[in-house]
Amino acid sequence: SSGINAAYGEFQTFQHYFKQINLRAMSSVAGRKVAVVLSGCGVYDGSEVHEASAVMTHLSRAGAEVSIYAPDKDQFHVVDHTSGSEMSEKRNVLKESARIARGKVSALDGIVTADHDAIIIPGGFGAAKNLSNFAVEGPNMEVDETVSKVLKEFHVAGKPIGLCCIAPVIAAKVFEGVEVTVGSDVEGQDKWPYAGAAGAVKAMGGQHVVTDVNQTHIDTKNKVVTTPAFMCETAVHEIYDGVGKMVEEVLKLA
């Protein structure tokens, strides 16, 4: 009996100890000011909604202050998400991003780097069509001028950059030799239908690191944190968990 009571008391002591560690860790990142850059609304022509929501949920839980930005320009094109076919209409990236931001979104060209501790870009084809033209040009891509300028400003200031899904190819183009992950580099797998992007990262001079969907890679030199997200065909909760780890590491670096 006394042995059981002693063991239980020891367990409670350890439980309290780890709880205090977690509370201190949370308080150390609370109040961080993070810019989130969206590329529209919808996986095929804008930001991937689940990824964007996961980013903002994890930032909210950590007590970060979030400001949302998007380029004020026309989308590359508009896609009917029920069929995947292109539509003839035009839509504005900023206005479409406002759907996710619940109206609270600002034009990216007005961002002030000094007002933020970190920046995060969710994925979706908008990152490859509106923030860059990777979807068309592959490794010969160009990054939107404002996006490139903003990322370089954060980088020079030593502030962390988080990217998920296809967005890491932007970092590979902007920062020579940067380490990123888009998940697997083995093409032909049903689970990883976009593995060819890893080759594009290498072709642009970046270093690709293979990870699973629930993992992140941290380039400590460049303060760039990446995770595969929907580069992997898997359950939504696994995407959510991977994005959460990316957000956690970005906040630690901030």
Secondary structure, DSSP 4 states (H G I P E B T S, - for coil): -HHHHHHHHHHHHHHHHHHHHHHHHHHHHTT-EEEEE---SSTTTS--HHHHHHHHHHHHHTT-EEEEEE--SB-S-EE-TTT--EES---BHHHHHHHHHTT--EEGGG--GGG-SEEEE--SHHHHHTSB-HHHHGGG--B-HHHHHHHHHHHHTT--EEEETTTHHHHHHHSTT-EEEEE---TT-SS-TTTHHHHHHHHTT-EEEE--TT--EEETTTTEEEE-GGGS---HHHHHHHHHHHHHHHHHH-
